Amino acid sequence: MENKFIKTNQVSVIGVPFNGGQPREGVEEGPIRLVEFGLLNQLEEMGYAVEYEANEDVQQLRPSEDPDVLNLKQPKYVSNVTRSVSQQIEQQAKQGKFVMTLGGDHSVALATVSGIFSAYPNACLIWVDAHADINTPASTDSGNIHGCPLSFLTGIAGDHPDFRWVKPLLKMNRLTYIGLRDVDAEEKKIIREHNIKAFSMHHVDKYGIGKVVEMALDHVNPNR
C-alpha cells in the first residue's frame, strides 16, 4: 500500500485502557473490546503489518495521592498516563509507522496529539466529536480533564504544574472540528476568539459527511 505520509505498511496500535479524565467507569474497556471484535484482524486483511501494545499496566501509574490542582481532578494520574503514552506514540511515529491509538477517555488526546505532533510538527488535526474539549482549567465547570485536552495542546490553558510537559504544538489554524453539537459557552467564546474552523452537525446534515471532510481538509491543509 502506497501512502506519501506513511513510510511502511506497518501499523502500531496502542491501547490506552484508562478512565482518569472523567468519573465514569467503563470507558477503559474500549480498547480491548475493539480488539475482541476483530479490529487487528481487519487491518491485517487490508494488507497492513500490525503491532499491538495493550498497555494493560497503566493503572500502576495512579499516584497514592492526587488532590485537585487548579480546578482539575486527578491531574497527576492523567499526566502520568498521557505523558507515558505520548512517548510511545512519538517513538512509533518516528519509525514511519501509522499509529492508531485506542482509548475511550478523551484526556488521552493529550498523548495522541503530543506524540504525533512531536514526530510531525507540520501535522493537522481534525477533531470529530460532539464536544469541543477545549475548556481551560479556569473555564471547566466539572474539573474533568477529558474536556480540556485541546486547551493544553494549543497553549491557552495557562500554567499547570502537572502538565508542563505538554508543549503547545497545535496551531489554531491547523485545527478543525467536525460534528459539534454540545459546546459549553466558554468553549464557544474560545472558538470564536481564535477563529477555529468548526463544522457542526447542521453542516453534516446539510452537505453530507464526505463534503464536510473535504472542506475540513482544505482548511487545515490547503496545499494538500
VOBA-1610 file (N, C-alpha, C; in pm, whole numbers, padded with zeros to 5 digits, always signed):
BEGIN
Met+00083-00119+00000Met+00000+00000+00000Met+00088+00125+00000Glu+00063+00215-00095Glu+00140+00338-00101Glu+00066+00453-00038Asn+00139+00530+00041Asn+00083+00650+00102Asn+00199+00745+00127Lys+00188+00869+00077Lys+00300+00961+00087Lys+00332+01001+00230Phe+00239+00976+00323Phe+00262+01013+00462Phe+00313+00897+00546Ile+00312+00775+00493Ile+00350+00657+00572Ile+00463+00585+00499Lys+00573+00562+00568Lys+00693+00507+00506Lys+00687+00356+00489Thr+00609+00288+00572Thr+00598+00143+00562Thr+00450+00104+00570Asn+00424-00026+00559Asn+00286-00073+00574Asn+00258-00116+00717Gln+00342-00073+00810Gln+00328-00113+00949Gln+00233-00020+01025Val+00144-00080+01101Val+00051-00005+01184Val+00080-00040+01330Ser+00104+00061+01409Ser+00124+00042+01553Ser-00005+00079+01624Val-00073-00020+01679Val-00198+00002+01751Val-00165+00008+01900Ile-00199+00120+01964Ile-00165+00141+02104Ile-00293+00156+02184Gly-00316+00063+02274Gly-00433+00069+02360Gly-00406+00151+02485Val-00507+00228+02526Val-00494+00307+02649Val-00618+00281+02735Pro-00618+00172+02813Pro-00735+00137+02895Pro-00740+00223+03022Phe-00796+00341+03007Phe-00780+00446+03107Phe-00911+00524+03122Asn-00943+00565+03245Asn-01066+00641+03266Asn-01046+00760+03360Gly-00922+00801+03382Gly-00893+00901+03484Gly-00934+01043+03452Gly-00968+01072+03326Gly-01004+01208+03290Gly-01148+01244+03314Gln-01225+01147+03363Gln-01368+01169+03392Gln-01413+01065+03494Pro-01532+01078+03553Pro-01567+00996+03669Pro-01630+00859+03639Arg-01666+00832+03516Arg-01740+00708+03488Arg-01647+00592+03456Glu-01679+00476+03512Glu-01604+00355+03477Glu-01665+00293+03352Gly-01584+00222+03278Gly-01631+00155+03157Gly-01556+00196+03032Val-01520+00326+03023Val-01452+00371+02902Val-01315+00304+02887Glu-01257+00260+02998Glu-01127+00195+02991Glu-01133+00061+02919Glu-01253+00007+02900Glu-01268-00120+02830Glu-01278-00102+02678Gly-01281+00020+02632Gly-01292+00045+02489Gly-01186-00024+02404Pro-01057-00010+02437Pro-00954-00072+02352Pro-00968-00223+02339Ile-00985-00293+02449Ile-00991-00439+02440Ile-01116-00486+02368Arg-01224-00412+02382Arg-01347-00451+02311Arg-01328-00437+02160Leu-01263-00332+02115Leu-01236-00316+01972Leu-01148-00429+01920Val-01051-00468+02000Val-00963-00579+01960Val-01041-00710+01957Glu-01122-00733+02058Glu-01202-00857+02063Glu-01296-00869+01944Phe-01344-00756+01896Phe-01436-00759+01783Phe-01365-00755+01648Gly-01233-00777+01648Gly-01163-00805+01523Gly-01090-00691+01456Leu-01066-00581+01525Leu-01000-00467+01461Leu-00865-00504+01403Leu-00782-00572+01481Leu-00647-00605+01435Leu-00652-00698+01314Asn-00743-00794+01317Asn-00757-00885+01204Asn-00801-00812+01078Gln-00889-00716+01094Gln-00937-00640+00980Gln-00824-00558+00917Leu-00739-00500+01001Leu-00624-00425+00949Leu-00530-00517+00872Glu-00507-00636+00925Glu-00420-00732+00857Glu-00480-00775+00724Glu-00611-00792+00719Glu-00678-00829+00594Glu-00665-00720+00489Met-00644-00596+00534Met-00625-00484+00442Met-00481-00473+00394Gly-00395-00562+00443Gly-00258-00565+00396Gly-00156-00499+00487Tyr-00198-00460+00607Tyr-00106-00396+00700Tyr-00041-00499+00792Ala+00083-00471+00831Ala+00151-00548+00935Ala+00122-00478+01067Val+00061-00549+01159Val+00007-00485+01279Val+00085-00524+01404Glu+00121-00422+01482Glu+00177-00442+01615Glu+00077-00387+01716Tyr+00062-00456+01827Tyr-00036-00411+01927Tyr+00029-00402+02064Glu+00019-00284+02125Glu+00064-00263+02263Glu-00060-00234+02347Ala-00093-00323+02438Ala-00218-00313+02513Ala-00211-00214+02629Asn-00091-00192+02682Asn-00073-00102+02797Asn-00165-00139+02914Glu-00174-00267+02943Glu-00264-00313+03049Glu-00221-00267+03188Asp-00099-00216+03198Asp-00046-00178+03329Asp-00057-00029+03359Val-00136+00046+03281Val-00142+00191+03305Val-00197+00226+03443Gln-00275+00136+03502Gln-00329+00163+03635Gln-00218+00179+03738Gln-00102+00120+03710Gln+00011+00131+03803Gln+00066+00274+03810Leu+00027+00358+03716Leu+00073+00496+03714Leu-00013+00587+03801Arg-00115+00529+03866Arg-00200+00609+03955Arg-00124+00640+04084Pro-00111+00765+04121Pro-00037+00800+04244Pro-00121+00769+04368Ser-00054+00756+04480Ser-00125+00727+04605Ser-00210+00845+04649Glu-00167+00966+04616Glu-00243+01087+04646Glu-00251+01172+04520Asp-00369+01224+04493Asp-00389+01301+04370Asp-00497+01407+04391Pro-00468+01507+04473Pro-00569+01609+04502Pro-00594+01700+04381Asp-00709+01766+04383Asp-00738+01864+04278Asp-00631+01973+04278Val-00591+02014+04159Val-00493+02121+04144Val-00545+02219+04039Leu-00559+02344+04077Leu-00608+02448+03985Leu-00736+02403+03915Asn-00828+02348+03996Asn-00961+02313+03949Asn-00969+02181+03874Leu-00858+02114+03850Leu-00860+01989+03773Leu-00853+01867+03865Lys-00931+01764+03830Lys-00939+01642+03908Lys-00839+01537+03857Gln-00778+01468+03950Gln-00681+01362+03921Gln-00572+01407+03822Pro-00516+01524+03840Pro-00420+01573+03740Pro-00293+01490+03731Lys-00245+01437+03842Lys-00120+01361+03838Lys-00138+01229+03765Tyr-00251+01163+03789Tyr-00279+01036+03723Tyr-00292+01057+03572Val-00370+01157+03533Val-00388+01184+03391Val-00255+01221+03326Ser-00178+01303+03394Ser-00049+01344+03339Ser+00046+01227+03325Asn+00053+01142+03427Asn+00144+01027+03422Asn+00113+00936+03304Val-00014+00905+03285Val-00054+00812+03178Val-00032+00876+03041Thr-00080+00998+03025Thr-00071+01059+02892Thr+00073+01090+02852Arg+00154+01126+02948Arg+00295+01152+02914Arg+00363+01023+02870Ser+00338+00914+02940Ser+00397+00786+02905Ser+00353+00740+02766Val+00223+00750+02739Val+00172+00706+02609Val+00219+00798+02497Ser+00232+00927+02527Ser+00282+01021+02427Ser+00421+00980+02379Gln+00504+00936+02471Gln+00639+00893+02433Gln+00635+00767+02347Gln+00543+00677+02378Gln+00524+00557+02297Gln+00486+00595+02154Ile+00388+00683+02143Ile+00336+00723+02012Ile+00445+00793+01931Glu+00516+00884+01994Glu+00623+00956+01923Glu+00728+00859+01870Gln+00767+00762+01951Gln+00868+00665+01910Gln+00822+00585+01789Gln+00697+00538+01792Gln+00646+00459+01681Gln+00629+00544+01555Ala+00581+00666+01571Ala+00560+00754+01456Ala+00692+00789+01389Lys+00797+00810+01468Lys+00926+00846+01411Lys+00989+00730+01335Gln+00937+00610+01355Gln+00981+00494+01276Gln+00903+00483+01146Gly+00814+00580+01121Gly+00739+00581+00997Gly+00612+00499+00999Lys+00576+00448+01115Lys+00456+00366+01126Lys+00331+00452+01139Phe+00220+00399+01092Phe+00092+00464+01116Phe+00049+00426+01258Val+00023+00526+01341Val-00011+00498+01481Val-00161+00515+01501Met-00224+00411+01550Met-00366+00413+01582Met-00382+00393+01732Thr-00432+00495+01799Thr-00449+00487+01944Thr-00594+00454+01977Leu-00614+00357+02065Leu-00748+00317+02107Leu-00768+00360+02251Gly-00869+00440+02274Gly-00896+00486+02409Gly-01044+00481+02441Gly-01090+00589+02498Gly-01228+00600+02542Gly-01244+00725+02624Asp-01140+00756+02702Asp-01134+00877+02781Asp-01064+00984+02697His-01131+01096+02671His-01077+01194+02578His-00954+01267+02628Ser-00920+01252+02755Ser-00794+01311+02801Ser-00675+01243+02733Val-00696+01124+02678Val-00590+01053+02606Val-00541+01134+02486Ala-00621+01230+02440Ala-00577+01316+02329Ala-00450+01392+02364Leu-00427+01418+02493Leu-00301+01480+02533Leu-00183+01397+02484Ala-00199+01265+02486Ala-00094+01175+02441Ala-00090+01163+02290Thr-00206+01141+02228Thr-00207+01116+02083Thr-00156+01237+02006Val-00207+01355+02040Val-00168+01474+01966Val-00023+01513+01996Ser+00016+01508+02123Ser+00155+01540+02158Ser+00252+01446+02089Gly+00220+01318+02090Gly+00310+01220+02029Gly+00324+01237+01880Ile+00212+01253+01811Ile+00215+01267+01665Ile+00280+01398+01624Phe+00245+01508+01691Phe+00300+01637+01651Phe+00447+01651+01688Ser+00494+01573+01784Ser+00638+01572+01813Ser+00714+01507+01699Ala+00650+01408+01635Ala+00712+01340+01522Ala+00689+01416+01392Tyr+00573+01478+01379Tyr+00536+01551+01257Tyr+00489+01692+01295Pro+00581+01785+01311Pro+00545+01920+01358Pro+00447+01994+01268Asn+00441+01958+01140Asn+00352+02026+01046Asn+00220+01952+01028Ala+00189+01861+01118Ala+00065+01786+01108Ala-00057+01876+01131Cys-00173+01824+01096Cys-00300+01893+01117Cys-00390+01802+01199Leu-00493+01861+01260Leu-00583+01783+01344Leu-00729+01811+01306Ile-00800+01705+01270Ile-00944+01714+01251Ile-01009+01641+01369Trp-01084+01715+01448Trp-01142+01665+01573Trp-01289+01633+01547Val-01320+01505+01538Val-01457+01461+01509Val-01524+01424+01639Asp-01617+01508+01684Asp-01672+01491+01818Asp-01794+01582+01834Ala-01883+01542+01921Ala-01996+01629+01956Ala-01951+01743+02046His-01837+01723+02115His-01788+01820+02212His-01656+01880+02167Ala-01632+02004+02208Ala-01511+02074+02164Ala-01387+02038+02245Asp-01404+02000+02371Asp-01293+01959+02458Asp-01179+02062+02462Ile-01217+02190+02464Ile-01117+02296+02466Ile-01138+02388+02587Asn-01206+02337+02690Asn-01214+02413+02815Asn-01074+02428+02874Thr-01054+02537+02943Thr-00930+02559+03017Thr-00953+02518+03163Pro-00847+02503+03241Pro-00868+02476+03383Pro-00955+02580+03450Ala-00949+02703+03404Ala-01029+02810+03464Ala-01174+02806+03420Ser-01201+02755+03299Ser-01337+02761+03246Ser-01419+02635+03270Thr-01355+02522+03297Thr-01429+02398+03313Thr-01513+02400+03441Asp-01640+02364+03427Asp-01728+02356+03544Asp-01706+02227+03622Ser-01676+02119+03552Ser-01666+01988+03616Ser-01528+01960+03673Gly-01425+02020+03614Gly-01288+01988+03656Gly-01236+01860+03594Asn-01316+01796+03510Asn-01273+01672+03445Asn-01184+01705+03326Ile-01068+01643+03322Ile-00968+01680+03222Ile-01006+01633+03082His-01100+01538+03072His-01138+01491+02938His-01202+01602+02856Gly-01243+01711+02920Gly-01300+01824+02847Gly-01201+01936+02821Cys-01073+01910+02850Cys-00972+02018+02843Cys-00850+01991+02754Pro-00835+01876+02690Pro-00705+01849+02627Pro-00662+01952+02524Leu-00756+02004+02444Leu-00715+02095+02338Leu-00667+02229+02391Ser-00709+02268+02509Ser-00659+02395+02564Ser-00511+02384+02597Phe-00468+02267+02645Phe-00325+02246+02672Phe-00247+02235+02542Leu-00301+02162+02446Leu-00229+02136+02322Leu-00213+02261+02236Thr-00305+02357+02252Thr-00296+02482+02176Thr-00230+02594+02256Gly-00201+02568+02383Gly-00128+02665+02463Gly-00210+02772+02530Ile-00343+02752+02541Ile-00426+02854+02604Ile-00469+02816+02746Ala-00422+02702+02794Ala-00465+02654+02926Ala-00403+02731+03040Gly-00291+02796+03014Gly-00217+02859+03124Gly-00124+02759+03191Asp-00050+02806+03286Asp+00048+02719+03353Asp-00021+02627+03452His+00007+02498+03439His-00040+02398+03537His+00078+02309+03572Pro+00110+02294+03699Pro+00231+02223+03737Pro+00238+02078+03691Asp+00123+02015+03674Asp+00124+01874+03633Asp+00130+01855+03482Phe+00112+01962+03405Phe+00107+01946+03260Phe+00207+02035+03188Arg+00315+02068+03256Arg+00417+02149+03191Arg+00490+02074+03080Trp+00477+01942+03081Trp+00541+01864+02975Trp+00467+01878+02842Val+00341+01921+02845Val+00262+01933+02722Val+00303+02061+02650Lys+00357+02046+02532Lys+00401+02162+02454Lys+00286+02209+02362Pro+00276+02340+02342Pro+00169+02392+02255Pro+00203+02372+02107Leu+00198+02248+02064Leu+00241+02212+01928Leu+00132+02234+01824Leu+00009+02250+01869Leu-00104+02259+01777Leu-00142+02405+01752Lys-00126+02451+01629Lys-00166+02586+01592Lys-00316+02588+01562Met-00380+02696+01598Met-00525+02706+01583Met-00570+02688+01438Asn-00489+02736+01342Asn-00530+02724+01202Asn-00509+02585+01146Arg-00452+02496+01228Arg-00437+02356+01187Arg-00532+02264+01263Leu-00632+02325+01323Leu-00736+02251+01395Leu-00871+02279+01331Thr-00947+02174+01306Thr-01083+02188+01255Thr-01173+02088+01325Tyr-01293+02133+01360Tyr-01391+02045+01424Tyr-01492+01993+01321Ile-01536+01871+01342Ile-01649+01815+01267Ile-01745+01751+01367Gly-01873+01786+01356Gly-01977+01718+01433Gly-02017+01783+01563Leu-01975+01906+01588Leu-02009+01972+01714Leu-02160+01986+01731Arg-02207+01957+01853Arg-02350+01978+01882Arg-02375+02012+02029Asp-02275+01998+02115Asp-02292+02024+02257Asp-02166+02095+02308Val-02164+02227+02296Val-02045+02305+02324Val-02073+02404+02438Asp-01986+02407+02539Asp-02004+02498+02651Asp-01989+02643+02605Ala-02050+02733+02680Ala-02047+02875+02644Ala-01904+02928+02635Glu-01820+02891+02730Glu-01682+02938+02728Glu-01606+02879+02610Glu-01639+02756+02573Glu-01575+02696+02456Glu-01615+02769+02328Lys-01742+02805+02317Lys-01786+02882+02200Lys-01708+03013+02190Lys-01686+03076+02304Lys-01610+03201+02306Lys-01467+03179+02258Ile-01406+03071+02305Ile-01269+03039+02263Ile-01263+03013+02113Ile-01359+02938+02062Ile-01362+02905+01918Ile-01377+03031+01834Arg-01463+03122+01879Arg-01482+03248+01806Arg-01357+03336+01813Glu-01303+03352+01934Glu-01189+03442+01952Glu-01066+03396+01875His-01050+03266+01860His-00932+03213+01792His-00962+03172+01648Asn-01083+03201+01603Asn-01122+03176+01464Asn-01096+03031+01423Ile-01134+02939+01509Ile-01116+02797+01480Ile-01230+02750+01388Lys-01193+02683+01281Lys-01294+02633+01187Lys-01373+02521+01253Ala-01505+02530+01244Ala-01589+02429+01309Ala-01709+02397+01222Phe-01729+02268+01197Phe-01846+02219+01125Phe-01935+02146+01225Ser-02055+02195+01242Ser-02148+02133+01337Ser-02224+02020+01270Met-02311+01956+01346Met-02396+01852+01288Met-02491+01913+01184His-02523+02041+01197His-02603+02108+01095His-02533+02104+00960His-02402+02128+00959His-02326+02124+00835His-02320+01982+00778Val-02304+01884+00867Val-02300+01745+00822Val-02433+01706+00758Asp-02544+01746+00821Asp-02676+01716+00765Asp-02697+01788+00633Lys-02648+01909+00622Lys-02670+01990+00503Lys-02586+01945+00384Tyr-02457+01921+00408Tyr-02365+01893+00298Tyr-02329+01745+00281Gly-02350+01666+00388Gly-02305+01527+00386Gly-02165+01518+00442Ile-02134+01405+00502Ile-02006+01392+00571Ile-01888+01398+00474Gly-01905+01343+00354Gly-01795+01345+00257Gly-01752+01486+00222Lys-01848+01572+00191Lys-01817+01710+00155Lys-01759+01786+00275Val-01812+01761+00394Val-01760+01829+00513Val-01614+01790+00539Val-01582+01663+00521Val-01443+01620+00540Val-01352+01690+00439Glu-01397+01700+00314Glu-01317+01769+00213Glu-01295+01915+00250Met-01399+01982+00298Met-01386+02122+00338Met-01293+02136+00459Ala-01302+02042+00551Ala-01214+02045+00668Ala-01068+02027+00627Leu-01043+01934+00537Leu-00906+01911+00489Leu-00854+02033+00413Asp-00939+02094+00334Asp-00897+02214+00260Asp-00858+02327+00354His-00926+02333+00469His-00896+02440+00563His-00765+02416+00635Val-00746+02297+00691Val-00626+02273+00771Val-00502+02254+00686Asn-00520+02211+00560Asn-00405+02184+00473Asn-00439+02221+00329Pro-00448+02351+00300Pro-00492+02394+00167Pro-00400+02352+00054Asn-00276+02316+00084Asn-00181+02276-00019Asn-00170+02125-00037Arg-00267+02054+00020Arg-00259+01908+00013Arg-00273+01858-00129
//
